[in-house]
Amino acid sequence: MRNKALLLLLLFTLLATAGFTSSALARTQRRAPLPLVTDASPVPRPEAVTPAEMIRSSAPSSPSAPPTFTPTTATPAAPPVSATGPAVAPTPDERGATDVDRGQPAVAAPAANRWVGFYMPGVPDSLTALNQLQKQIGTRAAVVNFFIADSEAFPGPRCANANAAGVTPLVTLEFWSIKNAGGLSAIIDGSHDAYLTKFAKAAKAYGKPVWLRPFHEMNGGWYPWGTTGGNTPAKLIAAYRHVHDVFASAGADNVKFVWCPNVDFNVASFYPGDAYVDYAAIDGYNTGAPWRSFSDVFGKTYAKVSAITPKPIFIAETSCAEGNRKAAWITDMFAQTTASYPRLTGVCWFDVDKEHDWRVGSSASSLHAFAAGVARGF
């Protein structure tokens, strides 16, 4: 009887062990497969370059990148000494037929080390307001955007102020003088060449990196260089290329050209070509009427721009109207940019109390959300 009991116990033990082993095997089989390494695997990050190397980089297909900063709890005492740039896209001649020519989206490496920048009234004539905001959000701005009319000379002192703070100047050049003087035709026919040549030579003499954004939001009808009067997409392309060629002829290789449409309008027919563009940018806002998420504002236009060119892409102007959801909108902006917009290299915030209170600090909650967004490694 005792032997029979021992035999039954041994048989039960063997069955239990087999069942446990089968369960463990099943868990192993349900484990997600390891990713395959293919030619489409992410491109390694480019090595950091020094400011001097950035200045020497002059070909339109190799744009200088703004410095990238590690978030801190206070404004750093000195500008950084290194920068990381996006993957360099080849020129049309180097890569032959483009992906767009083949009816496929343009391919480019994902952005690495994204940056934040700002437009702030009075900056960079004075850096006081920018320094205060940097201290509040715990990071350094990489870019400052400011606007000049085509009645103004090259803004050397303002660019120098930005450079001394380790910030790349983004100069938005507005051709207001063409409003009643033929529109874009006045650029194409050379009427502005004397002004443009003088501006370009001054920029060359300045010598340090400058981003130039001419004809911004050209696909809307609210500027004299936009879709108004006798202007057409073909004229915009001709005017943009003409300005670029004047700078090239002057040898202003330190000036990088930014092509910047607005969201929600035709985009592709305004693109002047990769040989004339160093960076592609987008402008877009959430006015709150109706309320639009970050992806509602930028999703479609980002997809269109991504399909047009492999050039690095950034947001040149954006903000959100104040409201009880602004902080959540900012949080979502940083999250969506990282998760769903791999080619965005940076975001330049429009920080001014104008039609709406667009400022980061319009409320304590929105300021906190912005600081938290950059602290997470945006």
C-alpha positions in Angstrom: 0.0 0.0 0.0 2.9 2.3 0.9 4.6 1.5 -2.3 1.5 2.3 -4.3 1.2 5.7 -2.5 4.8 6.5 -3.3 4.3 5.5 -6.9 1.2 7.8 -7.2 3.1 10.7 -5.6 6.0 10.3 -8.1 3.6 10.2 -11.0 1.9 13.4 -9.8 5.2 15.2 -9.4 6.3 14.4 -13.0 3.0 15.7 -14.4 3.2 19.0 -12.5 6.7 19.6 -13.6 5.8 19.0 -17.3 2.9 21.5 -16.9 5.1 24.2 -15.5 7.6 23.8 -18.2 4.9 24.1 -20.9 3.6 27.4 -19.3 7.1 28.9 -19.3 7.6 27.9 -22.9 4.3 29.5 -23.8 5.3 32.8 -22.1 8.6 32.7 -24.0 6.8 32.2 -27.3 4.5 35.2 -26.7 7.4 37.6 -26.1 7.7 40.3 -28.8 10.3 39.4 -31.5 13.5 41.3 -31.5 13.7 44.1 -34.2 15.6 43.3 -37.3 18.6 45.4 -38.3 18.0 46.6 -41.9 19.1 49.4 -44.2 16.2 51.4 -42.9 17.5 51.3 -39.4 18.0 54.8 -37.8 21.1 56.7 -38.9 23.7 57.2 -36.1 23.8 60.7 -34.7 26.3 63.0 -36.5 29.3 64.0 -34.5 29.3 67.4 -32.8 31.0 70.3 -34.6 32.6 73.4 -33.2 31.3 76.9 -33.9 34.3 77.5 -36.1 33.5 74.5 -38.2 29.9 75.7 -38.4 31.1 79.1 -39.8 33.2 77.4 -42.4 30.3 75.3 -43.6 29.0 77.3 -46.6 27.4 75.0 -49.2 23.6 75.4 -49.4 23.2 71.7 -48.9 25.1 71.7 -45.6 23.3 74.1 -43.3 24.8 75.1 -40.0 22.8 73.9 -37.1 22.0 75.9 -34.0 23.7 75.0 -30.8 21.9 72.4 -28.7 21.8 73.0 -25.0 21.4 70.8 -22.0 18.5 71.9 -19.7 19.7 73.7 -16.5 18.1 75.2 -13.5 19.4 78.7 -14.3 20.7 80.6 -17.3 24.3 79.4 -18.0 27.0 82.0 -17.5 28.7 81.4 -20.9 27.6 80.2 -24.3 28.2 76.6 -25.2 31.3 75.6 -27.2 29.8 72.8 -29.2 26.8 72.1 -31.4 25.1 69.1 -33.0 23.7 69.4 -36.5 21.1 67.5 -38.4 22.0 64.9 -41.0 23.2 66.7 -44.1 21.0 66.2 -47.2 22.7 66.0 -50.6 22.0 68.6 -53.3 19.8 67.6 -56.3 22.9 67.2 -58.5 24.5 64.8 -55.9 21.5 62.6 -55.5 20.1 62.7 -59.0 16.3 62.3 -59.3 14.6 63.1 -56.0 12.2 60.8 -54.2 9.5 63.4 -55.0 10.4 63.1 -58.7 9.6 59.4 -58.3 6.3 60.1 -56.7 7.6 59.0 -53.2 8.0 61.0 -50.0 11.4 62.6 -49.6 13.5 60.7 -47.1 15.7 62.2 -44.4 17.2 61.1 -41.1 15.2 61.8 -38.0 16.1 64.9 -36.1 18.4 64.6 -33.1 18.9 66.9 -30.2 15.9 69.2 -30.8 16.1 72.9 -29.8 13.8 75.6 -28.7 13.8 79.3 -29.8 11.8 82.4 -29.4 10.5 85.6 -30.9 10.3 88.2 -28.2 9.8 92.0 -28.7 13.0 93.9 -28.4 15.2 90.8 -28.7 18.0 90.6 -29.6 18.5 94.4 -29.4 18.4 93.6 -25.7 18.7 90.1 -24.2 17.1 91.0 -20.8 13.7 89.5 -21.5 15.2 86.4 -23.1 17.6 85.8 -20.2 14.7 86.1 -17.8 12.6 83.6 -19.7 15.5 81.2 -20.0 15.9 81.2 -16.3 12.2 80.5 -15.8 12.1 77.5 -18.2 15.5 76.2 -17.2 17.2 76.0 -20.6 19.0 78.1 -23.2 17.3 79.3 -26.4 19.1 78.1 -29.5 17.5 80.5 -32.0 16.0 84.0 -31.8 13.6 85.1 -34.6 13.2 88.8 -35.3 11.6 90.8 -38.1 13.1 93.6 -40.3 11.6 95.5 -43.3 13.4 95.9 -46.6 14.0 99.5 -45.7 16.5 98.4 -43.1 20.2 97.5 -43.5 21.6 94.2 -42.5 21.1 94.0 -38.7 24.7 93.4 -37.7 24.5 94.6 -34.1 21.4 92.5 -33.4 23.0 89.4 -34.9 26.2 90.1 -32.9 24.2 90.3 -29.7 22.6 86.9 -30.4 25.9 85.3 -31.4 27.5 86.6 -28.2 24.8 84.8 -26.2 25.4 81.5 -28.2 22.1 82.0 -30.1 21.6 81.7 -33.9 19.8 84.8 -35.4 16.8 84.0 -37.6 16.2 87.1 -39.6 12.8 87.4 -41.1 13.1 89.8 -44.0 9.8 91.4 -45.0 9.5 93.1 -48.4 6.9 95.7 -47.5 8.1 98.1 -50.2 6.7 95.9 -53.0 3.1 96.4 -51.9 2.4 99.2 -54.3 5.4 98.6 -56.6 4.5 95.6 -58.7 4.5 92.9 -56.0 6.9 90.0 -56.6 7.7 91.3 -60.1 9.7 94.1 -58.5 12.1 91.5 -57.0 12.3 89.5 -60.1 13.1 92.4 -62.4 16.1 93.4 -60.3 14.6 96.6 -58.9 15.8 95.6 -55.4 19.2 94.3 -56.4 21.1 97.3 -55.1 19.5 96.9 -51.7 19.9 93.1 -51.7 23.6 93.3 -52.8 24.5 95.8 -50.0 22.6 93.6 -47.5 24.4 90.4 -48.6 27.8 92.0 -48.6 27.2 93.3 -45.0 26.1 89.8 -44.0 29.3 88.3 -45.6 31.4 90.8 -43.7 29.6 89.9 -40.5 30.9 86.4 -41.1 29.0 84.4 -38.5 26.0 82.1 -39.2 22.8 83.9 -40.0 19.5 82.2 -41.0 17.5 84.3 -43.4 13.7 83.8 -43.8 12.5 85.8 -46.8 8.9 85.7 -48.1 7.6 83.9 -45.0 3.9 82.6 -45.2 4.0 83.3 -48.9 1.1 80.8 -49.4 -1.4 83.0 -47.7 -2.9 86.3 -48.9 -2.1 88.7 -46.0 1.4 89.9 -47.1 2.3 91.8 -50.3 4.6 88.9 -51.3 1.7 86.4 -50.8 -1.2 85.3 -52.9 -2.4 88.8 -53.6 -2.5 91.1 -56.6 -0.7 89.7 -59.5 1.5 87.3 -57.5 1.6 83.7 -58.4 3.5 80.6 -57.1 5.7 80.8 -60.1 6.6 84.4 -59.3 7.3 83.6 -55.7 9.7 80.8 -56.8 11.4 83.2 -59.2 11.7 86.0 -56.6 13.0 83.6 -53.9 15.6 82.2 -56.2 16.6 85.7 -57.3 17.3 86.8 -53.7 19.2 83.6 -53.1 21.3 84.1 -56.2 22.2 87.7 -55.2 23.6 86.4 -51.8 25.5 83.6 -53.6 27.0 86.1 -56.0 28.1 88.3 -53.1 29.8 85.2 -51.5 27.6 85.4 -48.3 28.0 81.7 -47.7 27.3 82.2 -43.9 23.7 83.0 -44.7 21.4 80.0 -44.7 18.1 80.3 -46.4 14.8 79.3 -44.7 11.7 78.6 -46.8 8.6 79.0 -44.6 5.0 78.5 -45.6 2.0 78.8 -43.4 -0.2 75.8 -42.4 -3.6 75.1 -44.0 -2.7 76.3 -47.5 -1.2 75.0 -50.7 2.5 74.3 -50.1 4.1 72.3 -52.9 3.7 74.8 -55.7 5.7 77.4 -53.8 8.8 75.3 -53.2 11.9 76.9 -55.0 13.9 73.6 -55.0 16.5 72.0 -52.7 19.4 74.0 -54.3 17.8 77.2 -52.9 16.8 76.0 -49.4 18.9 75.1 -46.4 16.0 74.7 -43.9 12.3 74.2 -44.4 10.1 75.8 -41.7 6.4 76.0 -40.9 4.3 78.7 -39.2 1.0 77.8 -37.4 -1.0 78.8 -34.3 -3.9 77.6 -32.2 -6.1 80.6 -31.9 -8.6 78.8 -29.8 -11.5 79.5 -32.2 -12.0 76.6 -32.8 -9.6 74.9 -30.5 -7.0 72.9 -32.4 -4.5 70.4 -31.1 -0.8 70.6 -32.1 -1.4 67.9 -34.6 -4.6 69.6 -35.9 -2.4 72.6 -36.6 0.7 71.1 -38.1 0.0 67.5 -39.0 -1.1 67.9 -42.7 1.4 70.6 -43.6 4.3 68.7 -41.9 3.4 65.7 -44.1 3.4 67.8 -47.2 6.7 69.5 -46.5 8.3 66.2 -45.6 7.2 64.8 -49.0 8.6 67.8 -50.8 12.2 67.9 -49.4 14.7 66.0 -47.3 15.9 69.3 -45.8 15.8 69.7 -42.0 12.4 71.0 -40.9 11.6 73.3 -37.9 8.7 75.4 -36.7 9.5 79.0 -37.1 6.4 80.4 -35.4 3.8 78.9 -33.1 1.9 79.5 -30.0 -1.4 78.8 -28.3 -4.1 81.2 -27.1 -4.5 81.4 -23.4 -7.3 79.3 -21.9 -7.7 76.5 -19.4 -6.2 74.1 -21.9 -3.0 75.9 -22.9 -0.8 74.0 -20.5 -2.1 70.7 -21.8 -1.6 72.0 -25.4 2.1 72.8 -24.6 2.6 69.4 -23.0 1.1 67.7 -26.0 3.3 69.8 -28.4 6.5 68.4 -26.8 5.1 64.9 -26.6 3.8 64.8 -30.2 6.9 66.4 -31.7 9.0 63.6 -30.2 6.6 60.8 -31.0 5.1 61.7 -34.3 7.3 64.4 -36.0 10.7 62.8 -36.3 12.1 65.3 -38.7 11.3 68.5 -36.7 14.7 69.8 -35.5 13.2 72.6 -33.3 10.4 74.8 -32.3 10.5 78.6 -32.2 7.8 80.0 -29.9 6.1 83.4 -30.6 6.3 85.0 -27.2 4.3 88.2 -27.2 1.0 89.5 -25.9 -0.6 90.5 -29.2 -3.9 89.3 -30.7 -3.9 86.8 -27.9 -1.5 86.4 -25.0 0.8 84.1 -26.9 3.5 84.2 -24.2 4.9 81.1 -22.5 4.3 82.8 -19.2 0.7 83.8 -19.8 -0.1 81.6 -16.8 1.9 79.7 -14.2 0.5 76.4 -15.6 1.7 77.1 -19.2 5.1 78.2 -18.0 5.4 75.0 -15.9 4.3 72.9 -18.8 6.9 74.5 -21.1 9.7 74.0 -18.6 8.7 70.4 -18.0 8.7 69.8 -21.8 12.2 70.9 -22.4 13.4 69.2 -19.2 12.3 65.9 -20.6 15.0 66.2 -23.2 13.1 67.7 -26.1 
